[in-house]
């Protein structure tokens, strides 16, 4: 696990030695900071996490991005 900003509340990059995938945890407010990075221009799956205020439940949207 690599703390890209040096803080656990910031951007985090995770890799596993026996897996070719990469996981990024990026706060929504910081997404714009990474749009120009080459590694963000690859295909992948993304999860948008949030809170549904109408029913007071956590919610997740799962999407697919192409390069």
PDB file of N, CA, C and O in Angstrom:
ATOM      1  N   UNK A   1       0.845  -1.166   0.000  1.00  0.00           N
ATOM      2  CA  UNK A   1       0.000   0.000   0.000  1.00  0.00           C
ATOM      3  C   UNK A   1       0.892   1.231   0.000  1.00  0.00           C
ATOM      4  O   UNK A   1       1.808   1.347   0.815  1.00  0.00           O
ATOM      5  N   UNK A   2       0.619   2.146  -0.917  1.00  0.00           N
ATOM      6  CA  UNK A   2       1.403   3.369  -1.047  1.00  0.00           C
ATOM      7  C   UNK A   2       0.489   4.567  -0.819  1.00  0.00           C
ATOM      8  O   UNK A   2      -0.493   4.749  -1.538  1.00  0.00           O
ATOM      9  N   UNK A   3       0.808   5.374   0.169  1.00  0.00           N
ATOM     10  CA  UNK A   3       0.050   6.590   0.450  1.00  0.00           C
ATOM     11  C   UNK A   3       0.577   7.675  -0.477  1.00  0.00           C
ATOM     12  O   UNK A   3       1.630   8.254  -0.212  1.00  0.00           O
ATOM     13  N   UNK A   4      -0.131   7.954  -1.547  1.00  0.00           N
ATOM     14  CA  UNK A   4       0.346   8.859  -2.587  1.00  0.00           C
ATOM     15  C   UNK A   4       0.547  10.282  -2.074  1.00  0.00           C
ATOM     16  O   UNK A   4       1.382  11.020  -2.597  1.00  0.00           O
ATOM     17  N   UNK A   5      -0.213  10.666  -1.055  1.00  0.00           N
ATOM     18  CA  UNK A   5      -0.094  11.994  -0.456  1.00  0.00           C
ATOM     19  C   UNK A   5       0.609  11.948   0.898  1.00  0.00           C
ATOM     20  O   UNK A   5       0.838  12.983   1.524  1.00  0.00           O
ATOM     21  N   UNK A   6       0.948  10.738   1.343  1.00  0.00           N
ATOM     22  CA  UNK A   6       1.538  10.586   2.667  1.00  0.00           C
ATOM     23  C   UNK A   6       0.513  10.588   3.787  1.00  0.00           C
ATOM     24  O   UNK A   6       0.884  10.647   4.959  1.00  0.00           O
ATOM     25  N   UNK A   7      -0.779  10.526   3.448  1.00  0.00           N
ATOM     26  CA  UNK A   7      -1.849  10.553   4.442  1.00  0.00           C
ATOM     27  C   UNK A   7      -2.857   9.448   4.149  1.00  0.00           C
ATOM     28  O   UNK A   7      -3.151   9.171   2.986  1.00  0.00           O
ATOM     29  N   UNK A   8      -3.390   8.816   5.194  1.00  0.00           N
ATOM     30  CA  UNK A   8      -4.365   7.741   4.998  1.00  0.00           C
ATOM     31  C   UNK A   8      -5.702   8.256   4.482  1.00  0.00           C
ATOM     32  O   UNK A   8      -6.489   7.476   3.948  1.00  0.00           O
ATOM     33  N   UNK A   9      -5.974   9.531   4.626  1.00  0.00           N
ATOM     34  CA  UNK A   9      -7.227  10.097   4.120  1.00  0.00           C
ATOM     35  C   UNK A   9      -7.100  10.594   2.682  1.00  0.00           C
ATOM     36  O   UNK A   9      -8.080  11.060   2.101  1.00  0.00           O
ATOM     37  N   UNK A  10      -5.913  10.502   2.108  1.00  0.00           N
ATOM     38  CA  UNK A  10      -5.672  10.963   0.743  1.00  0.00           C
ATOM     39  C   UNK A  10      -5.726   9.826  -0.262  1.00  0.00           C
ATOM     40  O   UNK A  10      -6.396   8.818  -0.042  1.00  0.00           O
ATOM     41  N   UNK A  11      -5.018  10.000  -1.359  1.00  0.00           N
ATOM     42  CA  UNK A  11      -4.978   9.000  -2.428  1.00  0.00           C
ATOM     43  C   UNK A  11      -4.098   7.824  -2.003  1.00  0.00           C
ATOM     44  O   UNK A  11      -3.024   8.010  -1.429  1.00  0.00           O
ATOM     45  N   UNK A  12      -4.579   6.597  -2.300  1.00  0.00           N
ATOM     46  CA  UNK A  12      -3.852   5.380  -1.938  1.00  0.00           C
ATOM     47  C   UNK A  12      -3.770   4.474  -3.161  1.00  0.00           C
ATOM     48  O   UNK A  12      -4.749   4.314  -3.888  1.00  0.00           O
ATOM     49  N   UNK A  13      -2.602   3.883  -3.383  1.00  0.00           N
ATOM     50  CA  UNK A  13      -2.392   2.908  -4.457  1.00  0.00           C
ATOM     51  C   UNK A  13      -2.027   1.580  -3.807  1.00  0.00           C
ATOM     52  O   UNK A  13      -1.140   1.524  -2.955  1.00  0.00           O
ATOM     53  N   UNK A  14      -2.716   0.500  -4.212  1.00  0.00           N
ATOM     54  CA  UNK A  14      -2.467  -0.828  -3.643  1.00  0.00           C
ATOM     55  C   UNK A  14      -2.108  -1.810  -4.754  1.00  0.00           C
ATOM     56  O   UNK A  14      -2.746  -1.839  -5.807  1.00  0.00           O
ATOM     57  N   UNK A  15      -1.090  -2.604  -4.504  1.00  0.00           N
ATOM     58  CA  UNK A  15      -0.695  -3.673  -5.423  1.00  0.00           C
ATOM     59  C   UNK A  15      -0.428  -4.937  -4.621  1.00  0.00           C
ATOM     60  O   UNK A  15      -0.154  -4.879  -3.423  1.00  0.00           O
ATOM     61  N   UNK A  16      -0.512  -6.076  -5.293  1.00  0.00           N
ATOM     62  CA  UNK A  16      -0.172  -7.368  -4.699  1.00  0.00           C
ATOM     63  C   UNK A  16       0.899  -8.011  -5.558  1.00  0.00           C
ATOM     64  O   UNK A  16       0.861  -7.906  -6.784  1.00  0.00           O
ATOM     65  N   UNK A  17       1.838  -8.664  -4.934  1.00  0.00           N
ATOM     66  CA  UNK A  17       2.962  -9.239  -5.681  1.00  0.00           C
ATOM     67  C   UNK A  17       2.532 -10.362  -6.626  1.00  0.00           C
ATOM     68  O   UNK A  17       3.210 -10.608  -7.623  1.00  0.00           O
ATOM     69  N   UNK A  18       1.431 -11.046  -6.339  1.00  0.00           N
ATOM     70  CA  UNK A  18       0.999 -12.169  -7.177  1.00  0.00           C
ATOM     71  C   UNK A  18      -0.221 -11.821  -8.038  1.00  0.00           C
ATOM     72  O   UNK A  18      -0.952 -12.715  -8.464  1.00  0.00           O
ATOM     73  N   UNK A  19      -0.444 -10.521  -8.296  1.00  0.00           N
ATOM     74  CA  UNK A  19      -1.600 -10.067  -9.069  1.00  0.00           C
ATOM     75  C   UNK A  19      -1.183  -8.901  -9.950  1.00  0.00           C
ATOM     76  O   UNK A  19      -0.433  -8.031  -9.509  1.00  0.00           O
ATOM     77  N   UNK A  20      -1.660  -8.873 -11.190  1.00  0.00           N
ATOM     78  CA  UNK A  20      -1.254  -7.807 -12.112  1.00  0.00           C
ATOM     79  C   UNK A  20      -2.115  -6.554 -11.986  1.00  0.00           C
ATOM     80  O   UNK A  20      -1.791  -5.521 -12.573  1.00  0.00           O
ATOM     81  N   UNK A  21      -3.198  -6.630 -11.235  1.00  0.00           N
ATOM     82  CA  UNK A  21      -4.089  -5.482 -11.077  1.00  0.00           C
ATOM     83  C   UNK A  21      -3.537  -4.444 -10.112  1.00  0.00           C
ATOM     84  O   UNK A  21      -2.596  -4.701  -9.361  1.00  0.00           O
ATOM     85  N   UNK A  22      -4.139  -3.280 -10.152  1.00  0.00           N
ATOM     86  CA  UNK A  22      -3.792  -2.175  -9.259  1.00  0.00           C
ATOM     87  C   UNK A  22      -5.098  -1.581  -8.742  1.00  0.00           C
ATOM     88  O   UNK A  22      -6.062  -1.436  -9.493  1.00  0.00           O
ATOM     89  N   UNK A  23      -5.122  -1.244  -7.472  1.00  0.00           N
ATOM     90  CA  UNK A  23      -6.296  -0.614  -6.871  1.00  0.00           C
ATOM     91  C   UNK A  23      -5.913   0.782  -6.413  1.00  0.00           C
ATOM     92  O   UNK A  23      -4.877   0.982  -5.779  1.00  0.00           O
ATOM     93  N   UNK A  24      -6.761   1.739  -6.742  1.00  0.00           N
ATOM     94  CA  UNK A  24      -6.578   3.112  -6.272  1.00  0.00           C
ATOM     95  C   UNK A  24      -7.779   3.490  -5.422  1.00  0.00           C
ATOM     96  O   UNK A  24      -8.919   3.199  -5.783  1.00  0.00           O
ATOM     97  N   UNK A  25      -7.528   4.127  -4.311  1.00  0.00           N
ATOM     98  CA  UNK A  25      -8.587   4.733  -3.488  1.00  0.00           C
ATOM     99  C   UNK A  25      -8.352   6.230  -3.561  1.00  0.00           C
ATOM    100  O   UNK A  25      -7.349   6.741  -3.064  1.00  0.00           O
ATOM    101  N   UNK A  26      -9.295   6.927  -4.192  1.00  0.00           N
ATOM    102  CA  UNK A  26      -9.117   8.357  -4.447  1.00  0.00           C
ATOM    103  C   UNK A  26     -10.354   9.105  -3.953  1.00  0.00           C
ATOM    104  O   UNK A  26     -11.459   8.833  -4.422  1.00  0.00           O
ATOM    105  N   UNK A  27     -10.193  10.026  -3.032  1.00  0.00           N
ATOM    106  CA  UNK A  27     -11.336  10.843  -2.614  1.00  0.00           C
ATOM    107  C   UNK A  27     -11.892  11.627  -3.802  1.00  0.00           C
ATOM    108  O   UNK A  27     -11.131  12.124  -4.633  1.00  0.00           O
ATOM    109  N   UNK A  28     -13.194  11.735  -3.879  1.00  0.00           N
ATOM    110  CA  UNK A  28     -13.861  12.396  -5.006  1.00  0.00           C
ATOM    111  C   UNK A  28     -13.308  13.792  -5.268  1.00  0.00           C
ATOM    112  O   UNK A  28     -13.140  14.189  -6.421  1.00  0.00           O
ATOM    113  N   UNK A  29     -13.031  14.521  -4.227  1.00  0.00           N
ATOM    114  CA  UNK A  29     -12.549  15.895  -4.370  1.00  0.00           C
ATOM    115  C   UNK A  29     -11.171  15.955  -5.046  1.00  0.00           C
ATOM    116  O   UNK A  29     -10.778  17.006  -5.552  1.00  0.00           O
ATOM    117  N   UNK A  30     -10.437  14.834  -5.058  1.00  0.00           N
ATOM    118  CA  UNK A  30      -9.092  14.799  -5.637  1.00  0.00           C
ATOM    119  C   UNK A  30      -9.033  14.116  -7.001  1.00  0.00           C
ATOM    120  O   UNK A  30      -7.945  13.970  -7.557  1.00  0.00           O
ATOM    121  N   UNK A  31     -10.158  13.698  -7.551  1.00  0.00           N
ATOM    122  CA  UNK A  31     -10.154  13.005  -8.846  1.00  0.00           C
ATOM    123  C   UNK A  31      -9.528  13.847  -9.951  1.00  0.00           C
ATOM    124  O   UNK A  31      -8.778  13.319 -10.772  1.00  0.00           O
ATOM    125  N   UNK A  32      -9.815  15.113  -9.988  1.00  0.00           N
ATOM    126  CA  UNK A  32      -9.275  15.992 -11.026  1.00  0.00           C
ATOM    127  C   UNK A  32      -7.762  16.064 -11.020  1.00  0.00           C
ATOM    128  O   UNK A  32      -7.149  16.300 -12.062  1.00  0.00           O
ATOM    129  N   UNK A  33      -7.148  15.865  -9.858  1.00  0.00           N
ATOM    130  CA  UNK A  33      -5.689  15.909  -9.746  1.00  0.00           C
ATOM    131  C   UNK A  33      -5.011  14.795 -10.536  1.00  0.00           C
ATOM    132  O   UNK A  33      -3.838  14.918 -10.889  1.00  0.00           O
ATOM    133  N   UNK A  34      -5.731  13.711 -10.820  1.00  0.00           N
ATOM    134  CA  UNK A  34      -5.114  12.532 -11.434  1.00  0.00           C
ATOM    135  C   UNK A  34      -5.473  12.325 -12.901  1.00  0.00           C
ATOM    136  O   UNK A  34      -4.945  11.408 -13.529  1.00  0.00           O
ATOM    137  N   UNK A  35      -6.341  13.135 -13.458  1.00  0.00           N
ATOM    138  CA  UNK A  35      -6.801  12.916 -14.838  1.00  0.00           C
ATOM    139  C   UNK A  35      -5.674  12.897 -15.856  1.00  0.00           C
ATOM    140  O   UNK A  35      -5.788  12.219 -16.877  1.00  0.00           O
ATOM    141  N   UNK A  36      -4.601  13.613 -15.612  1.00  0.00           N
ATOM    142  CA  UNK A  36      -3.506  13.682 -16.584  1.00  0.00           C
ATOM    143  C   UNK A  36      -2.469  12.578 -16.395  1.00  0.00           C
ATOM    144  O   UNK A  36      -1.547  12.462 -17.202  1.00  0.00           O
ATOM    145  N   UNK A  37      -2.599  11.775 -15.355  1.00  0.00           N
ATOM    146  CA  UNK A  37      -1.605  10.717 -15.118  1.00  0.00           C
ATOM    147  C   UNK A  37      -1.837   9.550 -16.077  1.00  0.00           C
ATOM    148  O   UNK A  37      -2.978   9.123 -16.251  1.00  0.00           O
ATOM    149  N   UNK A  38      -0.780   9.024 -16.702  1.00  0.00           N
ATOM    150  CA  UNK A  38      -0.924   7.942 -17.693  1.00  0.00           C
ATOM    151  C   UNK A  38      -1.623   6.702 -17.140  1.00  0.00           C
ATOM    152  O   UNK A  38      -2.391   6.066 -17.861  1.00  0.00           O
ATOM    153  N   UNK A  39      -1.380   6.347 -15.897  1.00  0.00           N
ATOM    154  CA  UNK A  39      -1.983   5.133 -15.340  1.00  0.00           C
ATOM    155  C   UNK A  39      -3.497   5.255 -15.164  1.00  0.00           C
ATOM    156  O   UNK A  39      -4.176   4.246 -14.973  1.00  0.00           O
ATOM    157  N   UNK A  40      -4.026   6.454 -15.225  1.00  0.00           N
ATOM    158  CA  UNK A  40      -5.475   6.654 -15.119  1.00  0.00           C
ATOM    159  C   UNK A  40      -6.160   6.557 -16.475  1.00  0.00           C
ATOM    160  O   UNK A  40      -7.383   6.680 -16.551  1.00  0.00           O
ATOM    161  N   UNK A  41      -5.410   6.342 -17.541  1.00  0.00           N
ATOM    162  CA  UNK A  41      -5.963   6.273 -18.890  1.00  0.00           C
ATOM    163  C   UNK A  41      -6.073   4.826 -19.376  1.00  0.00           C
ATOM    164  O   UNK A  41      -6.055   4.573 -20.580  1.00  0.00           O
ATOM    165  N   UNK A  42      -6.187   3.880 -18.445  1.00  0.00           N
ATOM    166  CA  UNK A  42      -6.297   2.467 -18.774  1.00  0.00           C
ATOM    167  C   UNK A  42      -7.717   1.977 -18.506  1.00  0.00           C
ATOM    168  O   UNK A  42      -8.480   2.612 -17.778  1.00  0.00           O
ATOM    169  N   UNK A  43      -8.056   0.847 -19.102  1.00  0.00           N
ATOM    170  CA  UNK A  43      -9.353   0.231 -18.849  1.00  0.00           C
ATOM    171  C   UNK A  43      -9.416  -0.253 -17.411  1.00  0.00           C
ATOM    172  O   UNK A  43      -8.391  -0.563 -16.803  1.00  0.00           O
ATOM    173  N   UNK A  44     -10.617  -0.314 -16.875  1.00  0.00           N
ATOM    174  CA  UNK A  44     -10.752  -0.809 -15.516  1.00  0.00           C
ATOM    175  C   UNK A  44     -12.180  -0.756 -15.007  1.00  0.00           C
ATOM    176  O   UNK A  44     -13.102  -0.340 -15.709  1.00  0.00           O
ATOM    177  N   UNK A  45     -12.331  -1.181 -13.789  1.00  0.00           N
ATOM    178  CA  UNK A  45     -13.601  -1.162 -13.081  1.00  0.00           C
ATOM    179  C   UNK A  45     -13.476  -0.141 -11.968  1.00  0.00           C
ATOM    180  O   UNK A  45     -12.424  -0.030 -11.337  1.00  0.00           O
ATOM    181  N   UNK A  46     -14.544   0.606 -11.724  1.00  0.00           N
ATOM    182  CA  UNK A  46     -14.491   1.591 -10.649  1.00  0.00           C
ATOM    183  C   UNK A  46     -15.720   1.471  -9.753  1.00  0.00           C
ATOM    184  O   UNK A  46     -16.781   1.013 -10.179  1.00  0.00           O
ATOM    185  N   UNK A  47     -15.551   1.891  -8.512  1.00  0.00           N
ATOM    186  CA  UNK A  47     -16.611   1.870  -7.514  1.00  0.00           C
ATOM    187  C   UNK A  47     -16.786   3.290  -6.981  1.00  0.00           C
ATOM    188  O   UNK A  47     -15.821   3.905  -6.527  1.00  0.00           O
ATOM    189  N   UNK A  48     -17.988   3.802  -7.031  1.00  0.00           N
ATOM    190  CA  UNK A  48     -18.298   5.099  -6.437  1.00  0.00           C
ATOM    191  C   UNK A  48     -19.084   4.826  -5.158  1.00  0.00           C
ATOM    192  O   UNK A  48     -20.185   4.278  -5.204  1.00  0.00           O
ATOM    193  N   UNK A  49     -18.520   5.208  -4.031  1.00  0.00           N
ATOM    194  CA  UNK A  49     -19.145   4.949  -2.740  1.00  0.00           C
ATOM    195  C   UNK A  49     -19.784   6.226  -2.225  1.00  0.00           C
ATOM    196  O   UNK A  49     -19.235   7.316  -2.386  1.00  0.00           O
ATOM    197  N   UNK A  50     -20.943   6.085  -1.606  1.00  0.00           N
ATOM    198  CA  UNK A  50     -21.616   7.259  -1.073  1.00  0.00           C
ATOM    199  C   UNK A  50     -22.702   6.876  -0.093  1.00  0.00           C
ATOM    200  O   UNK A  50     -22.796   5.733   0.354  1.00  0.00           O
ATOM    201  N   UNK A  51     -23.512   7.853   0.227  1.00  0.00           N
ATOM    202  CA  UNK A  51     -24.592   7.676   1.196  1.00  0.00           C
ATOM    203  C   UNK A  51     -25.891   8.141   0.548  1.00  0.00           C
ATOM    204  O   UNK A  51     -25.959   9.245   0.009  1.00  0.00           O
ATOM    205  N   UNK A  52     -26.923   7.298   0.601  1.00  0.00           N
ATOM    206  CA  UNK A  52     -28.251   7.652   0.102  1.00  0.00           C
ATOM    207  C   UNK A  52     -29.007   8.326   1.243  1.00  0.00           C
ATOM    208  O   UNK A  52     -29.461   7.664   2.176  1.00  0.00           O
ATOM    209  N   UNK A  53     -29.136   9.638   1.159  1.00  0.00           N
ATOM    210  CA  UNK A  53     -29.777  10.389   2.239  1.00  0.00           C
ATOM    211  C   UNK A  53     -31.264  10.070   2.378  1.00  0.00           C
ATOM    212  O   UNK A  53     -31.828  10.215   3.462  1.00  0.00           O
ATOM    213  N   UNK A  54     -31.898   9.641   1.297  1.00  0.00           N
ATOM    214  CA  UNK A  54     -33.330   9.359   1.343  1.00  0.00           C
ATOM    215  C   UNK A  54     -33.654   8.201   2.287  1.00  0.00           C
ATOM    216  O   UNK A  54     -34.644   8.252   3.017  1.00  0.00           O
ATOM    217  N   UNK A  55     -32.820   7.156   2.274  1.00  0.00           N
ATOM    218  CA  UNK A  55     -33.089   6.004   3.146  1.00  0.00           C
ATOM    219  C   UNK A  55     -31.971   5.745   4.155  1.00  0.00           C
ATOM    220  O   UNK A  55     -31.968   4.713   4.827  1.00  0.00           O
ATOM    221  N   UNK A  56     -31.028   6.673   4.263  1.00  0.00           N
ATOM    222  CA  UNK A  56     -29.949   6.587   5.260  1.00  0.00           C
ATOM    223  C   UNK A  56     -29.148   5.290   5.151  1.00  0.00           C
ATOM    224  O   UNK A  56     -28.826   4.666   6.162  1.00  0.00           O
ATOM    225  N   UNK A  57     -28.828   4.887   3.915  1.00  0.00           N
ATOM    226  CA  UNK A  57     -28.036   3.681   3.687  1.00  0.00           C
ATOM    227  C   UNK A  57     -26.828   4.012   2.828  1.00  0.00           C
ATOM    228  O   UNK A  57     -26.857   4.921   1.998  1.00  0.00           O
ATOM    229  N   UNK A  58     -25.757   3.244   3.053  1.00  0.00           N
ATOM    230  CA  UNK A  58     -24.590   3.362   2.184  1.00  0.00           C
ATOM    231  C   UNK A  58     -24.958   2.808   0.816  1.00  0.00           C
ATOM    232  O   UNK A  58     -25.777   1.896   0.705  1.00  0.00           O
ATOM    233  N   UNK A  59     -24.350   3.364  -0.219  1.00  0.00           N
ATOM    234  CA  UNK A  59     -24.652   2.921  -1.578  1.00  0.00           C
ATOM    235  C   UNK A  59     -23.358   2.840  -2.384  1.00  0.00           C
ATOM    236  O   UNK A  59     -22.381   3.526  -2.085  1.00  0.00           O
ATOM    237  N   UNK A  60     -23.370   1.992  -3.408  1.00  0.00           N
ATOM    238  CA  UNK A  60     -22.202   1.859  -4.275  1.00  0.00           C
ATOM    239  C   UNK A  60     -22.678   1.754  -5.722  1.00  0.00           C
ATOM    240  O   UNK A  60     -23.667   1.084  -6.018  1.00  0.00           O
ATOM    241  N   UNK A  61     -21.958   2.428  -6.614  1.00  0.00           N
ATOM    242  CA  UNK A  61     -22.189   2.325  -8.050  1.00  0.00           C
ATOM    243  C   UNK A  61     -20.950   1.673  -8.632  1.00  0.00           C
ATOM    244  O   UNK A  61     -19.833   2.111  -8.357  1.00  0.00           O
ATOM    245  N   UNK A  62     -21.133   0.632  -9.434  1.00  0.00           N
ATOM    246  CA  UNK A  62     -20.014  -0.073 -10.056  1.00  0.00           C
ATOM    247  C   UNK A  62     -20.074   0.192 -11.553  1.00  0.00           C
ATOM    248  O   UNK A  62     -21.102  -0.033 -12.192  1.00  0.00           O
ATOM    249  N   UNK A  63     -18.964   0.671 -12.105  1.00  0.00           N
ATOM    250  CA  UNK A  63     -18.911   0.991 -13.521  1.00  0.00           C
ATOM    251  C   UNK A  63     -17.668   0.434 -14.181  1.00  0.00           C
ATOM    252  O   UNK A  63     -16.752  -0.041 -13.509  1.00  0.00           O
ATOM    253  N   UNK A  64     -17.644   0.497 -15.498  1.00  0.00           N
ATOM    254  CA  UNK A  64     -16.503   0.025 -16.277  1.00  0.00           C
ATOM    255  C   UNK A  64     -16.013   1.166 -17.149  1.00  0.00           C
ATOM    256  O   UNK A  64     -16.805   1.843 -17.805  1.00  0.00           O
ATOM    257  N   UNK A  65     -14.718   1.374 -17.153  1.00  0.00           N
ATOM    258  CA  UNK A  65     -14.112   2.423 -17.972  1.00  0.00           C
ATOM    259  C   UNK A  65     -13.211   1.783 -19.018  1.00  0.00           C
ATOM    260  O   UNK A  65     -12.535   0.792 -18.743  1.00  0.00           O
ATOM    261  N   UNK A  66     -13.203   2.351 -20.210  1.00  0.00           N
ATOM    262  CA  UNK A  66     -12.307   1.876 -21.255  1.00  0.00           C
ATOM    263  C   UNK A  66     -11.222   2.916 -21.479  1.00  0.00           C
ATOM    264  O   UNK A  66     -11.391   4.092 -21.156  1.00  0.00           O
ATOM    265  N   UNK A  67     -10.124   2.470 -22.027  1.00  0.00           N
ATOM    266  CA  UNK A  67      -8.997   3.397 -22.239  1.00  0.00           C
ATOM    267  C   UNK A  67      -9.261   4.350 -23.368  1.00  0.00           C
ATOM    268  O   UNK A  67      -8.417   5.192 -23.675  1.00  0.00           O
TER     269      UNK A  67
END
